[in-house]
């Protein structure tokens, strides 16, 4: 808790914030006024595991995101935006620090930012003169918010809008919720499968939680025939989508001027729970093209391919359900004038893959569905849509928001200002992503899947895997956006150039 003085530095900075500030130049199809009182705020909305490739906004043949498309009409839309990783801990850490995983070192499931890098975070950069709020339904993202809690004015409990609010690790161990989660929830109570130290206790707890969830499923069966939504980390964290989005409405409506709000929702992450009107919405006979098996997979059987396609349909239905609730939130923000005073950002921490015999994102792949995520930014007063098609990275968001709101961009940020919002388009910029869950956070990276996109080409390297030689896949995304044909052997000059850059980058970060 921060000490309170009769007149603190924070009070002084708040007083300064009342003075007129110079307006920013024309950006994103709109002009800010010549002067304003408080600077504008920023509301970052993360929809967990939302792949851009499953959104009709980006050309997907199923109409999954009509309401997000309405939001896009007054926003800057990024068409080639990449997460730095394929799962929550790494991807979220990059969003909030503006650094790549090899810098923040949140390599693993439940991973944390390295102790010496914790103060590289957007909340600290935002400054004490403005309100800073964090809320997430995802336990792993919540661990990161606890790391950044010295710079949060308000950390909303992750069960705040759930149906069931029974005691959680934060209620038991206020002093160190991170240690409590890792010792009690992940091990003793086996909320992460397969690592329980007390099987009998874990079984009893899971049985009680499952019973409560079943009762809730029966109660809301008319609206959610496949069961109500829940998070994956704990079966007791079940909720109604409308309740969560209503909670988000209240949070955004109560924000003071120039605030920063990070709102990380669990849907459309698995397990999928579409509302009744969307359960069969995409029983349309459409079938995506069959793609080659993923790099480490054996040839895919017909049965496995059918199971993957079935999961894809459920994922699309859940996206459409979440899109409807986002549409209600968007309408609320319009009516309340929230969009006129804040940069409102919609993005995701990573995507999902339902092809090549692979389901979900708990894997070592970096194909486009896993790392291509939405980025849509509505600026205060913006009235028309701007499209940016050059590649961008999730490390770009933090420095861009700081620059847009008149704050200095720290040298620690590894991203650049986004095109259309102060930055320049660079079609040849190198964009990286990495999966290195088997690497030690205090050691050089030896085993990893790394992707490098530069221009039209994307190289994926499978490096240091035990018992295997290094392997590569090279794709021409301009002519082969589905990554169907590996060009590593047929385009030796391009392959060698990108391979060298990837190797040089790995040597640099390991140094």
N, C-alpha and C positions, 0 to 999 in steps of 0.2 A: 504494500500500500504506500502511495506517495505521501510524504509529509505535507501538511498544509501550513502555509505561512500567511501572514496578514496580507502580503501582496507578493505573489510568487512570479517566477519567470513565465510560467504558463499564463497567468493573468495579464502580464505585460504583453505577451505575444497575442493574446486574444484582443487586447486593446488595439494593437497595431493592425490586426485583421480588419478592423472597422474602417481603416483609412482607405480611400480610393486606390485601386490598383490599375495599372495600365492594361488595356485590353490586348488580347492576342490578335494576330493577323487572321485573315480569312482562311478558314480550313474547313474541309469536309462539306463544302457547298453552303456554308453559312458564315456570317460574321458576328463576332461577339460585340456587345456594346462598347463604346469608347471608354467607359469606366463602370465599375461596379462596386458594391459594398464588399461583402464577403466573397472570397473566391468560390468557384463552383466546387461541388462535391463530386464523389465518384461512388457508384454502386456496382460492384462486381458480382454478377450472378453466374455461378458455375453449376451446370447440369452434368452430374457425374456420368462418365462413360458414354457421352454423346458423340458419335462419329459423324463428321460432316458428310461422309459418303452415304449416309442413310437419311439425309434431309432433302426434301423436295426443293428447299431454298437453293441447294447446290446442284440441282439437276437429277436427283434420284427419282425414278419413275413412279414411285408410290407417293401419294399426297400426304406425307407425314407431318409437315410443318407449316400449314397455312397461316397460323397466327404469328409464328416467328417471321414469316414473310411480310406480314403487315408491319411488324416492328422494323424490319429491314428497310421499308420504304422511307424512313426518316433517319437512316443510319449509314455508317460506312461499313461495307461488307467485305471481309477478307476471304478470298477464294482458295488460297493455298497456305493456310495457317497450320503450323505444326506444334504439337506438344513435344517436349524434350524427352518423353518417356512413354511407356505403355501401361503404367499403373499409377495409383493415386499418390503414394508417398513422394516419388520422384517428380511427377508432373506438377503436383500442387506446390512443392517446395520451389520449383522453378518459377511458377506464377508469382509467388509471394516474395521471392528474393531477386528476381531478374538475373539469375545465374543458372548455368548448366549443372546437371548432376555431378559432373566431375569436380565442380567447385563446392556445391553445398553438401555433397556426399550422402544424401538420403537415398542410398542404393537399394534398400531392402524393404519388404513388406513391414509395415509399422516403422519404417525408417525415420530418422530424425536428422535435422540439419546439424552439421558438425559444430561442436561447442564454440570453436573460434570464429564461426561464420554466422552465429545466431543473430547478431545485430545487423547483418545484411538483410533487412526485411522492409517491406513497403510500409508497414505500420510505423516503424521508427523514422523512416525517411519522411513520412507524412507530417510528422512534427506534433508537439504537444499543444499547439494552439488550436487544433481542430479535433473533433470527436472521432474516435476510431472504434469500430465495432466488428466483431467476428462471430459468425454462426455457421455451423456445419452439422449435417446429420451423419457424416462419415467419421467413424472413430479414428481412422488413421490421419485424416486431415485435422481432426480435433487435437491430436497429439502435437501437431505443428503449431496450432493456435496456442496451446499451452506453452510451447517454447517461446512464442512471441508475446506472451501475456504481459511482460513488463511494459510493452508499448500499446496495449489494448486498454481503452477506457471501459469497454463493455464486451464481455465474452459470454454469449448466450449459451445456456446449457443445451447440449445436443439433443435432449429429449423434450425440449420446451414445448413443441407442438405435437407431440406423440399422444396416442390414446393412453398408453401405459407409462407411468412415470415412477416406477419402483426404484429403490435405491440402486445406485450405480457406483463404480469405483470412485468417482469424484465425491460422493457422499461419505464414503468410508475413510478416505485419505486426502484431506484437503491440502496438506502441505506438499505432497508430491504425487499428483494424479498420473504423471507419466510412468513413474516406477510402479504405482498401484496397478495401472492397466497391464503392464508387462508381467507382473508377478501374479496378480489375482485373476484377472480376466483371461489373459492368454494362456496361463499355465494351470493354476489351481482349478479354475472353473471351465477350462477348455472351450473358451469362446472361439479360439482358433483351432481347427480340427487337428487331432493327432498329436498334440503336445501336452496332454493333461498329466499332471503329477498326482492327481487324486481322482481316479476314475469313478468311484462311487459317488462322490460329491458332484462331479461333473454330470453324471447320468441323472441324478436327482434334480439338479437345477434345470437341465435341459428338458426333462419331462414336465416340470412345472411350467416352464416358459412355453413349451409347445402346447400345453393345455390351454393356457391363456390366449395364445394366438388362435387356436381352433375356435374358441368361443367367439372371438372377435370376427373371424371369418364367417361364422354362421350368422352373426348379427347383421353384417353388411353384405350378405351374399347377393342380394338383389342388385346392388350397385357394382360389386366386385366379385363376379362369379368364380374367378380363379384364386380368390383370396385377396385380402387387403395388402397394401404395400408394406414392406419391412426392409430394414437394412440387413446386410449379410453378416456383419460382425456379431450380432446378438439378436436372437429370434424374439427377444422381448421389445425390441425397438420397432414396433409396428405403428402405423399411422394412416390417416386418410390424406390423400394429396391435397384436397381442398383445405384441410386444416393447416397444413404446412404453408401453402401459398397465402392463406389468410394471415398467418403469422408473419410472413414476409411483408405483406402489405402494411401491417402495423409497424414493423420495424422501419420500413422505408419512409412511412408517413411521419414518424417521430424523429427523424434525423435532423439535427441542427444544420445550419449552413456550413458548407465546406467540409462536411464529414466524409470519412472513408468507411464504406461498409463492404465487407467480404461475406457473401452469402452462398454457401456451398451445399447444394441439395443432393440427396442420394439418387433419386430417379433421373434418367431411365436405366440406371445400373440394375443388373440382375440381383434378385429374382424379379421377374416381370409380373406386373399386376395391372393390366389394362382394365379400364371401366367397361361395363357391359357393351356400350355402343361401339367400342373399338375392338372387342375380342375377335370378331370375324371380319373386321373392316378390310383386310387384305387377303381374303380368300378369293383372289382374283385370277388365279391361274398363271400369273406371271412368275417366271423362273429366272434368276440371275444366271449369267453364263458360268459354266463349270470352268474352274481355274486349275492350273497345275497344283500338285500337292505342295504343302509348305516344306521348307528346306529340310527339316529334321523328320518329316513324316514319311511313313511308308506309303505306297499307293493307296488311295482312299477307296474303301469299299462302297458299294451302292447304299448299303444300310447306313453307314456313317454319313455319307453325303446327304441322305434323306433326313437324318436327325439334325444335321447342321442347318439345312434349309428350314426345317420346322422352327428351330430356335430363331432364325432370322425373322420369320413372320411374327413371332411373339415380341421380339425386340421392336420391330416397326410399330406394332400395335401399342406398345407402351410409350414409344416416342410420341405417337399421335395423342395419347391420353395426356402426357405431360405438356404437350404443345397447347392443348385446350386450356389447361390451367395457367400456363404462361400468358395466353391471350387475355385471360381475365386480369392477371397482374398488370399487363401492359395497358389495358383499358383504364384500370385504377390509376396508374401513374400519369396517364394523360389527363384524366379528370382532375386529379389533385395537383397538377402542375409540377410534379416531381421531375418529369423529363425536361422541364424548362430551366432547372437549376442544378442539374447533375449530369455528369457523364454516366450513362448506363451501359454496362458491358455485359454481353452474353457470350459465354465461352464454355469450354470443358477442360478437364484435367488430362483426359486421354480418350481414345475411342474404343471400339469393339471390332472383332473380326468374326464373321460367320461364313467362311469359305475355306477352300483348300484342306478340308477335313479338320479345321480348327474352330473352336467356339470360345468366345469371351476374350479375356485379355491377360489371364494369368499364364503367360507363356514368354518365350524369348524372341518373339517376332516383332518386326517394325514395318510391316506392310502398311499401305496407305490407310486402310480402315482403322488401324490401331493408333496412328499418330496424327492423321489429318482431323482437326477439330474445328468447330465453328469459332469465328470471332466476328461479332457484330457490335459496333459502338455507336450509340446515339449521343450526339453532342448537344449541349444546351442550345435551344433555338433552331436546331437543324430541321429542315423541312423536306429535303429531297435525299434520294439514295445516291451513294457514291460506291463504286465497285473497284476494288484493288485486287489485281490478279497475280502480282509478283509474290514470291514466297516470303513468308514472315514466320516468326517464332514466338512461342509463349514467353520467352525472356524479354521480349520487346514491350510487353504490356506495362510493367512497373515503371521503366524510365519514361514511357510516353505519358502515363497519367501524372507523373511528377512534373514533367515539362508543361503539360497542358494547364496545370493548376498553378503555375508560376513557382514551383519548387525546384531547387537544384537537383541535377541528376548525378548521383554519386559515381565515382570512377569504378566502384565494385560491380556495377551493373554490366553484364555482358551482352545485353540487348541493345538495340538502336531504336530511335524514334520511328514509329509506324508510318509508312507512306500515307499521305492524305491527312495526317494529324501531326505535321511538323517534320516528318522524315521524307527522304527521297526514295523513289522506286529504284531498286537494284536487282535486275533480273538474274545477275550472275553471283549474287551473294550466296555464301555457303551456309546451309541450314543443317544442324546436327540433331540427332536423337540417339539415345543409348539405353540399353538394358544390360545391367551388370550386377544382377542380384547375387551372384556367387563371389563377387569381389569383396575383400575386406576394406572397410571405410578408411583404415589407416595405412593401407598398402597400395602399391601401384595397381592399376587396372590390368589384369591379365586375361580374364575370360569375359567376353562381352559380345553382344550384337550391337553394331554401330551403323547408323544410316547417315548418309551425306547427300543432300540434294543441292545441286548447283546448276542453274539454268534448267534445261529440259530433262536433265539426267539425274538419276538417283542410284547410288551405290549402297548396297547393304553388305556389311562384312560380318562374318561369323568367326570370331577370333579367339583362339586359345582354348577351345572346348576339348575336354579330356578325351583322348583316343581318336581325335579327328584333326585333319589338316585344316588350316584356315580356308574358308570358302567364301565366295562372293556371288551376289546377284546384281546385275546392272540392268536398269530399265529406262526406256525413253518415255517419260510421262506425257510428253506432248503428243506422241503418236500411239502410245500404248498406256493409257491412264489406268488400265486394270492390272498392270504388272503381269502380263501373260508370258512375255518372251524375255528370257535372260540373255543379254547381249555381251556378257563378260568375255566370251571367246571371240565374238564376231566384230567387236569394236575395240581392238587392243589399245589404240591411242587414247581414247576417252577413258577406258578402264584403267590404264596405267596412271593417267593424270589424277583421277579421283582416288585411286588406291594410295598414291603417294601422299596426297593431301590428308587422307584419313590416317595414314600411318604417322605422318608428321604431327598431326593434332594429338594423337595418343601419346607420342613421345613427349610432346610439350606438356600435357596435363600430368603425366607421370613424373616429369622432372620436378 
